[in-house]
Amino acid sequence: MATYVLLGNWTEPGIRAVADSPKRLDAAKSLLQEMGGQFKAFYMTMGEHDFVLVYEAPDDAVAARFTLMSGRQGFIRTKTLKAFPEAAYREIINSLG
């Protein structure tokens, strides 16, 4: 499975309903699990982003669908990064010649 890092921020409606965000987080976990993926870590953060999610998905299409389905509710805005584990990083760098 591929790994993704999602950087998130609450929108105005999201921060107004922040008390319900644990329920939305649980729903997101269930949604991703139904799609064949899984949460690896979730952190509420201080600074430029309100939270960080590290998750695995079977492929980029599932990751995109998960992000879109999560965002269309209007409570969060996201940026998603595809993450390469160290072994893949080393393989990519070694292939440069």
Summary of the structure (lengths in Angstrom):
residues: 97
radius of gyration: 14.7
end to end distance: 26.8
largest distance: 52.5
contacts: 244
relative contact order: 0.27
helix: 44%
strand: 32%
